Structure formats: structure tokens, C-alpha cells
Amino acid sequence: MSESDADADADAGTVAAEELPVRYVDIERARERLDDDTVVKQTPVETSTSLGEFVDAEVYLKMEHLQWTGSFKTRGAYNKISQDVDAGVDEFIAASAGNHAQGVALAATKCGADSTIYMPEDAPQTKVDATRGYGATVELVGKDFQETMAHAQSAAEDSDAAFVHAYDDTDIIAGQGTLGAEMYHDCPDVDTVIVPIGGGGLISGVSTAIKHLSPDTRVVGVQATGAETVHESLDKGIPVTLDEVDTIADGIATGGISEATLRMIQANVDEVVTVSDTEIARAILLVMERAKQVVEGAGAASVAALLSDDLDVAGETVMPLLCGGNLDMTQLQTVLVHALTQRKQRIRLRVRIDDRPGKMADISGIISDQEANIFDVRHDRGVENLEVGDAYLVFTVETSGAEHAASIVDAIEERGYSVADVTRET
């Protein structure tokens, strides 16, 4: 469908669109402001044959994690801050778990303004360092995003600084919407786009652009199970806020949406699915292996949704949005261990032995003969159910997968040892 055809088709929905907080014309104005590739660049799209085979679809990955700050956030931040600076504002405050922080910092610096970013106390160090690197002052306050937000809003009220909300701001939403227009022009025939949801600013902007340019394209939102609020918000008709969030996808761990983003989700989003941290970890690993890209939890959520049983894209052209790539290396290690454990490429075996010299060498030899690598081993003697003279050897073993893991267990048992896979018990 051409853009002119899309404009004509969209005219039928003009009245409804006019009632929404952000319209496509706002996104077009934002695109004009962002016409500077030193602020925001057009990110590439790559076909993923491997992911396509998993879901029987043509999969095009929108690689927004390759944006200057590692995420889409600069789009909205610059759209707002550039206008405020033109109006005379020279200082900005924001609250963020990381990506919005970097977007605000870069945008403010580009516009010649100062910025102070409040981040949770447990914010990934890489994101803290990057935010400072873009010129912002960083204050680590609060045990979660909601508490950090309260501190930042209070600080803004007590100063002349303008507060830059991560998602509850029409200029922010319009700026994020430029990504949706870009996605459409990248692939005008796309049947489904998949967009992560935290506070809803990204999907509000992207869905507004997509539905204007291609009304028949399905827009699917995805939330992490431990930060899910959209389904309940839609059911109740009001934004629902969680007291606590629990997900590895810190970029979408806002724990709530706003009235504005709820209205836009109601109007333009066709479906919302949720994915677990296990599914997100698997997606991070798959994107690394198959697409050779490193994305954070929020960025991988769209791929997790693509692979979930809740979404059918068979026969379609589908575009998951990789919205962020700022993955802390400590978290990467945690994610990889978890994902490898799920695949049984890392297992923990507990072997009961007579506690005599040579037993560890014997069992290590069995594992070696199976061409597996021993990552570590622990000797347990003080266990209640052991008889005097017995002990447990607990091996962490790296394997090629479930079949290999089973063959190792069989080989140890064939040598007369009692062995149990205790991977999920620790």
C-alpha cells in the first residue's frame, strides 16, 4: 500500500484520531525536528531466516538497538527538549532505569542545556556510566522506578528545571512515533509489528504511525510477566500501577502506563501478549546466536513474543522491534547461565560415592569420555541422609544439549554410581 493510499484510507478514522493525545501530524513535525543523523540515525532492518523458520514467517528485525544511545529513547527526548529550549528552558530533570536517561542526556547536551537524571539505586552500571558520558549529572535514588520517579518529580517542582517524563508526554510519544513511520517505510508490506511496552510511550507513537500509514497492519504489544499492567488497565478502563515489578527487562519495568498511553493503546493496538523472564532470556540468546546481535531484555521481548504460543504469525511478514541494546555484562552472564540451563547445556549432577581417594578422578574420567566439560565440582559430606563414609560429588557440566546430558547420566549410572540431575534444585 502506498503512503497516499494509506492517507486516503486513514481519512475514515480522522475523527477518532483527532480525539487522541497524539496525531500523525505531530509525528511528521517530530520527524522534521529529528532530521539530523548526529542525533537520531535511521537504523537498519535485517532479515532473520532462522527466526522465520521457527514461526513459518518472513521476519524482519528492526534494529533500533543500534541507535546512538543504544535505544529509541533519544527520539522522544530530543523532540521535547529541542522545543523547550527554543522556549527558553535550559535545565532538565528526568527519572529513568537507563535508556531514557541516556536519551535525555544526549538530547539536552545537543541542545546546549543541562540535565540531571535520577536513576534507581540498582541501575546497571553501564547505563549509569553512559548517561554521565552524554553529559548528565546522575543521582542514584530509590529502590525501584516508582520511588525514583517520585524523587525526580519533587526535585523538578523545587527548581526551574523542566521534567522530562519517560512516556506520559505528548512530545515524547510523537518523537517515538517517528520510529513507527521509519518501520513502515522500511517494509511497507509488513503484516504485523511487535513492540515492547513499558509505560506505553513507544507503542503509542509507533502504533499511531503504523495505523495511519497502513491501517491493516496488526500492532502487537508485549509486556514482561513481572511488570504486566496493560491487560488489567484495559479491563478496568483506567491505568493500573504495580507496587513492585520483577523482571530482567529493566527497560520496560515501569510498573504502569498513563491515561494518555492507555487511550492510544485502546485505539491503535490490536493485541497484547506477555512473556516470562525465561522466554526473554531465551530470546536474548537466540538473537545473539542467530542474528549476531546483543540486545537487552526489553529489546528481546518482541522476539520472545514472536516465539511464544500466544502469537500466530504463520505466513506473514512480521517485524519485531529490537528497541534497546544496553545490556549490562553482569546481567548478560546471568541471562546466559539461565538460558543454557533451560537448554540443558549446563547441568548439575549429584553423584553418591564411597568417600575414598580416586572417586572424583573416576567420575571425571567418565564425563571426559563423553566429551563434556566440567565447569566446577563440589564435595558434600555434611548431608543428613548420607551414611558414614559416603559423600556427594556435585558436578556442574557443560553439554551440547538435552540428548548429550542424558548420555552423561547414563554413562555414570552404568559404572554403578547413583546419580541425580539436580539442576533445578539449586
C-alpha positions as CSV (number, residue, x, y, z in Angstrom):
1,M,0.0,0.0,0.0
2,S,1.4,3.4,-1.0
3,E,1.5,6.3,1.5
4,S,-1.1,8.2,-0.4
5,D,-3.4,5.2,-0.3
6,A,-2.8,4.9,3.4
7,D,-3.6,8.6,3.8
8,A,-6.9,8.1,2.0
9,D,-7.9,5.0,3.9
10,A,-7.0,6.8,7.2
11,D,-9.3,9.6,6.5
12,A,-12.2,7.4,7.5
13,G,-10.7,7.3,11.0
14,T,-9.8,11.0,11.2
15,V,-12.5,11.9,13.8
16,A,-11.3,9.2,16.2
17,A,-7.7,10.1,15.6
18,E,-8.3,13.8,16.3
19,E,-9.6,12.8,19.8
20,L,-6.3,11.2,20.7
21,P,-3.5,13.0,22.5
22,V,-1.0,12.5,19.6
23,R,-1.9,12.5,15.9
24,Y,0.2,11.6,12.8
25,V,0.8,15.2,12.0
26,D,2.6,15.5,15.4
27,I,4.8,12.7,14.3
28,E,5.6,14.3,11.0
29,R,6.6,17.5,12.8
30,A,8.8,15.4,15.1
31,R,10.5,13.8,12.0
32,E,11.4,17.3,10.8
33,R,13.0,18.2,14.1
34,L,14.9,14.9,14.1
35,D,16.3,15.4,10.6
36,D,19.9,15.3,12.0
37,D,21.7,12.0,11.8
38,T,24.1,13.1,14.6
39,V,21.1,13.0,17.0
40,V,19.0,10.1,15.6
41,K,20.0,7.9,12.7
42,Q,17.9,5.6,10.5
43,T,18.5,2.2,12.0
44,P,18.8,-0.9,9.7
45,V,16.4,-3.8,9.1
46,E,17.7,-7.3,8.7
47,T,16.0,-10.4,7.6
48,S,16.3,-13.3,10.0
49,T,15.9,-16.6,8.1
50,S,16.5,-18.6,11.3
51,L,13.7,-16.9,13.3
52,G,11.5,-17.1,10.3
53,E,11.8,-20.8,10.1
54,F,10.8,-21.1,13.8
55,V,7.5,-19.3,13.1
56,D,6.9,-20.0,9.4
57,A,7.0,-16.3,8.5
58,E,9.2,-13.7,6.9
59,V,10.9,-12.0,9.9
60,Y,12.5,-8.6,9.6
61,L,14.3,-7.3,12.7
62,K,14.1,-3.5,13.2
63,M,17.5,-2.9,14.8
64,E,16.8,0.2,16.8
65,H,19.3,-1.1,19.4
66,L,22.0,0.3,17.1
67,Q,20.7,3.8,17.7
68,W,23.4,6.3,19.0
69,T,22.4,5.8,22.7
70,G,21.6,2.1,22.2
71,S,17.8,2.7,22.2
72,F,14.9,4.6,20.7
73,K,14.6,7.0,23.6
74,T,16.6,9.9,22.0
75,R,13.7,10.3,19.5
76,G,11.2,11.4,22.1
77,A,13.6,13.2,24.3
78,Y,15.0,15.4,21.5
79,N,11.6,16.2,20.2
80,K,10.6,17.6,23.6
81,I,13.8,19.2,24.7
82,S,14.5,21.0,21.5
83,Q,11.1,22.7,21.7
84,D,11.5,23.6,25.3
85,V,15.0,25.0,24.7
86,D,13.6,27.2,21.9
87,A,11.0,28.4,24.5
88,G,13.8,29.4,27.0
89,V,14.3,26.3,29.2
90,D,17.9,25.5,29.9
91,E,17.7,22.7,32.6
92,F,16.0,19.4,32.6
93,I,15.3,16.6,35.1
94,A,14.3,13.0,34.3
95,A,13.8,9.7,36.0
96,S,14.9,6.5,34.3
97,A,16.2,3.0,34.7
98,G,18.7,3.7,31.9
99,N,17.7,4.2,28.3
100,H,15.5,7.3,28.8
101,A,18.3,8.7,30.9
102,Q,20.8,8.4,28.0
103,G,18.3,9.8,25.6
104,V,17.6,12.9,27.8
105,A,21.3,13.4,28.5
106,L,22.2,13.3,24.8
107,A,19.3,15.5,23.7
108,A,20.0,18.1,26.4
109,T,23.7,18.3,25.6
110,K,23.0,18.6,21.9
111,C,20.6,21.5,22.6
112,G,23.1,23.2,24.9
113,A,21.1,22.5,28.1
114,D,21.9,20.9,31.5
115,S,20.3,17.7,32.6
116,T,20.1,15.8,35.9
117,I,18.9,12.2,35.8
118,Y,17.6,10.3,38.8
119,M,18.2,6.5,38.4
120,P,17.3,3.6,40.7
121,E,20.0,2.5,43.1
122,D,20.4,-0.8,41.3
123,A,20.5,0.7,37.8
124,P,23.1,-1.2,35.6
125,Q,26.5,0.5,35.9
126,T,26.9,0.6,32.2
127,K,23.8,2.7,31.8
128,V,24.9,5.0,34.7
129,D,28.3,5.5,33.1
130,A,26.8,6.0,29.6
131,T,24.4,8.6,31.0
132,R,27.2,10.6,32.6
133,G,29.2,10.2,29.4
134,Y,26.5,12.0,27.5
135,G,26.8,15.0,29.8
136,A,24.2,14.5,32.5
137,T,24.5,14.6,36.3
138,V,23.3,11.3,37.7
139,E,21.6,10.9,41.1
140,L,21.1,7.3,42.3
141,V,17.9,7.3,44.4
142,G,15.1,4.8,45.1
143,K,14.8,1.1,45.2
144,D,12.6,0.9,42.1
145,F,11.4,3.1,39.3
146,Q,8.3,4.4,41.1
147,E,10.4,5.6,44.0
148,T,13.0,7.2,41.7
149,M,10.2,8.9,39.8
150,A,8.8,10.5,42.9
151,H,12.2,11.9,43.9
152,A,12.8,13.3,40.4
153,Q,9.4,15.0,40.2
154,S,9.9,16.5,43.6
155,A,13.2,17.9,42.6
156,A,11.7,19.4,39.4
157,E,8.9,21.1,41.4
158,D,11.5,22.7,43.7
159,S,13.6,24.1,40.8
160,D,13.3,25.9,37.5
161,A,14.1,22.7,35.5
162,A,11.6,21.1,33.2
163,F,10.7,17.5,33.9
164,V,11.0,15.1,31.0
165,H,8.7,12.2,31.6
166,A,9.7,8.8,30.1
167,Y,6.3,8.2,28.5
168,D,3.5,10.4,29.8
169,D,4.2,13.4,27.5
170,T,2.7,14.0,24.0
171,D,6.0,15.3,22.6
172,I,7.8,12.2,23.9
173,I,5.1,10.0,22.3
174,A,5.3,11.9,19.0
175,G,9.1,11.5,18.9
176,Q,8.8,7.8,19.5
177,G,6.3,7.7,16.7
178,T,9.0,8.6,14.2
179,L,10.2,5.1,14.7
180,G,6.9,3.7,13.6
181,A,7.0,5.8,10.4
182,E,10.5,4.5,9.7
183,M,9.4,0.9,10.3
184,Y,6.6,1.4,7.7
185,H,8.9,2.8,5.1
186,D,11.4,0.0,5.8
187,C,8.8,-2.6,4.9
188,P,5.5,-1.2,3.6
189,D,4.0,-4.7,3.2
190,V,4.5,-5.7,6.8
191,D,1.6,-7.6,8.3
192,T,2.5,-7.5,12.0
193,V,4.8,-5.3,14.0
194,I,5.7,-6.3,17.6
195,V,6.5,-3.6,20.1
196,P,7.6,-3.8,23.7
197,I,5.5,-2.0,26.3
198,G,6.8,-0.4,29.5
199,G,4.9,2.9,30.1
200,G,3.4,2.8,26.7
201,G,5.0,5.8,25.1
202,L,6.8,3.7,22.4
203,I,3.9,1.7,21.3
204,S,1.6,4.7,21.4
205,G,3.8,6.5,19.0
206,V,4.6,3.6,16.8
207,S,1.0,2.4,16.6
208,T,-0.2,5.9,15.7
209,A,2.2,6.0,12.7
210,I,1.6,2.4,11.6
211,K,-2.2,2.7,11.7
212,H,-2.1,6.0,9.8
213,L,0.2,4.7,7.1
214,S,-1.1,1.1,6.9
215,P,-4.4,0.6,8.8
216,D,-4.5,-3.2,8.1
217,T,-1.1,-3.8,9.7
218,R,-1.5,-5.6,13.1
219,V,0.2,-3.9,16.0
220,V,1.1,-6.3,18.8
221,G,2.4,-5.1,22.2
222,V,4.4,-7.2,24.6
223,Q,5.0,-6.9,28.3
224,A,7.1,-8.9,30.8
225,T,5.0,-11.0,33.1
226,G,6.6,-9.4,36.2
227,A,5.7,-5.9,35.0
228,E,2.4,-6.5,33.3
229,T,-0.3,-3.8,33.6
230,V,-1.9,-3.4,30.3
231,H,-4.4,-6.2,30.3
232,E,-5.8,-5.1,33.7
233,S,-5.7,-1.5,32.6
234,L,-7.7,-2.3,29.5
235,D,-10.2,-4.4,31.5
236,K,-10.8,-1.6,34.1
237,G,-10.5,1.3,31.6
238,I,-8.0,3.1,33.9
239,P,-4.3,2.9,34.3
240,V,-3.2,0.2,36.8
241,T,0.1,0.6,38.7
242,L,2.0,-2.2,40.3
243,D,3.6,-1.8,43.8
244,E,6.5,-3.9,42.7
245,V,8.0,-5.2,39.4
246,D,10.2,-8.2,38.9
247,T,11.7,-8.7,35.5
248,I,15.1,-8.9,33.9
249,A,13.8,-6.5,31.2
250,D,14.5,-3.3,33.2
251,G,13.8,-1.1,30.2
252,I,10.1,-2.0,30.3
253,A,9.9,-2.3,34.1
254,T,7.9,0.9,34.7
255,G,5.1,-0.9,36.5
256,G,2.4,1.2,35.0
257,I,1.1,3.2,32.0
258,S,-0.6,6.6,31.8
259,E,-4.0,7.8,30.9
260,A,-2.7,9.1,27.6
261,T,-0.9,5.9,26.6
262,L,-3.8,3.8,27.7
263,R,-6.1,5.7,25.4
264,M,-3.7,5.3,22.5
265,I,-3.3,1.6,23.2
266,Q,-7.1,1.2,23.2
267,A,-7.3,2.9,19.9
268,N,-4.4,1.5,17.9
269,V,-3.0,-1.7,19.4
270,D,-4.6,-4.9,18.2
271,E,-3.2,-7.4,20.7
272,V,-1.1,-7.5,23.8
273,V,0.9,-10.6,24.9
274,T,3.0,-11.3,28.0
275,V,6.3,-13.2,28.1
276,S,8.2,-14.6,31.1
277,D,11.8,-13.8,32.0
278,T,12.7,-17.4,30.9
279,E,11.3,-16.6,27.4
280,I,13.1,-13.3,27.3
281,A,16.4,-14.9,28.3
282,R,15.9,-17.5,25.6
283,A,15.3,-14.7,23.1
284,I,18.4,-12.8,24.1
285,L,20.4,-15.9,23.5
286,L,18.7,-16.7,20.1
287,V,19.3,-13.2,18.8
288,M,22.9,-13.5,19.8
289,E,23.3,-16.9,18.1
290,R,21.1,-16.4,15.0
291,A,21.2,-12.6,14.3
292,K,24.7,-11.9,15.9
293,Q,23.2,-9.0,17.8
294,V,23.3,-8.2,21.6
295,V,20.1,-6.8,22.9
296,E,18.8,-6.2,26.4
297,G,15.7,-7.7,28.0
298,A,13.3,-5.0,26.7
299,G,14.8,-5.3,23.2
300,A,14.5,-9.1,23.2
301,A,10.9,-9.0,24.5
302,S,9.5,-8.6,20.9
303,V,11.4,-11.8,19.8
304,A,10.1,-13.6,22.9
305,A,6.6,-12.7,21.9
306,L,7.3,-13.8,18.3
307,L,8.3,-17.2,19.5
308,S,5.5,-17.6,22.1
309,D,2.5,-19.8,21.7
310,D,0.2,-16.8,22.2
311,L,1.1,-15.2,18.9
312,D,0.4,-16.7,15.4
313,V,2.3,-15.1,12.6
314,A,2.5,-18.1,10.2
315,G,2.6,-17.0,6.6
316,E,3.0,-13.3,7.5
317,T,5.7,-10.6,7.1
318,V,6.4,-9.6,10.7
319,M,8.7,-7.0,12.2
320,P,9.8,-7.4,15.8
321,L,11.3,-4.2,17.2
322,L,14.7,-4.6,18.9
323,C,14.3,-1.4,20.9
324,G,17.4,-1.5,23.1
325,G,20.9,-2.9,23.3
326,N,22.2,-1.6,26.6
327,L,22.8,-5.0,28.3
328,D,24.9,-4.9,31.4
329,M,27.6,-7.6,31.2
330,T,26.7,-8.9,34.7
331,Q,23.2,-9.3,33.6
332,L,24.3,-10.9,30.4
333,Q,26.2,-13.6,32.4
334,T,23.1,-14.2,34.5
335,V,20.9,-14.5,31.4
336,L,23.2,-16.8,29.5
337,V,23.6,-19.2,32.5
338,H,19.8,-19.3,32.9
339,A,19.2,-19.8,29.1
340,L,21.9,-22.5,28.9
341,T,20.4,-24.3,31.9
342,Q,16.9,-24.3,30.3
343,R,18.5,-25.9,27.2
344,K,20.4,-28.4,29.4
345,Q,23.6,-27.1,28.0
346,R,24.6,-26.6,31.6
347,I,23.5,-29.2,34.1
348,R,24.3,-30.0,37.8
349,L,24.8,-33.7,38.6
350,R,24.9,-35.1,42.1
351,V,26.8,-38.4,42.4
352,R,26.8,-40.5,45.6
353,I,30.2,-42.1,46.3
354,D,32.1,-44.1,48.8
355,D,34.3,-41.2,50.1
356,R,37.7,-42.8,49.1
357,P,40.6,-41.4,47.0
358,G,40.2,-41.8,43.3
359,K,36.4,-41.5,43.1
360,M,36.5,-37.9,41.8
361,A,39.0,-38.8,39.2
362,D,37.0,-41.9,38.1
363,I,33.8,-39.9,37.6
364,S,35.6,-37.0,36.0
365,G,37.0,-39.6,33.5
366,I,33.5,-40.8,32.7
367,I,32.4,-37.3,31.9
368,S,35.5,-36.6,29.9
369,D,34.9,-39.8,27.9
370,Q,31.5,-38.3,27.0
371,E,33.3,-35.2,25.6
372,A,31.7,-32.9,28.1
373,N,33.4,-30.2,30.1
374,I,33.4,-30.0,33.9
375,F,32.8,-26.3,34.9
376,D,33.2,-26.9,38.6
377,V,32.8,-29.6,41.3
378,R,31.8,-29.6,44.9
379,H,32.4,-32.3,47.6
380,D,29.5,-32.6,50.1
381,R,29.9,-34.7,53.2
382,G,27.7,-33.0,55.8
383,V,24.3,-34.0,54.3
384,E,21.7,-35.6,56.6
385,N,20.7,-38.6,54.5
386,L,24.3,-39.8,54.0
387,E,25.7,-42.7,55.8
388,V,29.1,-42.6,57.5
389,G,31.8,-42.9,54.8
390,D,29.6,-41.7,52.0
391,A,29.6,-38.3,50.2
392,Y,28.2,-36.4,47.3
393,L,30.1,-35.1,44.4
394,V,28.2,-32.3,42.7
395,F,29.4,-31.5,39.2
396,T,28.4,-28.6,37.0
397,V,28.8,-29.8,33.5
398,E,28.7,-28.1,30.1
399,T,27.0,-30.2,27.4
400,S,25.7,-29.8,23.8
401,G,22.1,-30.2,24.9
402,A,19.5,-32.5,26.4
403,E,20.5,-35.6,24.5
404,H,24.1,-35.2,25.5
405,A,23.1,-34.6,29.1
406,A,21.1,-37.8,29.2
407,S,24.0,-39.8,27.8
408,I,26.3,-38.5,30.5
409,V,23.9,-39.5,33.2
410,D,23.5,-43.0,31.6
411,A,27.3,-43.4,31.4
412,I,27.8,-42.6,35.1
413,E,25.0,-45.0,36.1
414,E,26.4,-47.8,34.0
415,R,29.6,-47.5,36.1
416,G,27.5,-48.3,39.2
417,Y,27.1,-44.8,40.7
418,S,23.8,-43.3,41.9
419,V,23.4,-40.0,40.1
420,A,20.7,-37.4,40.0
421,D,20.2,-34.3,37.9
422,V,19.7,-31.5,40.5
423,T,20.0,-28.6,38.1
424,R,16.6,-27.2,39.1
425,E,17.1,-27.7,42.8
426,T,19.8,-25.1,43.1
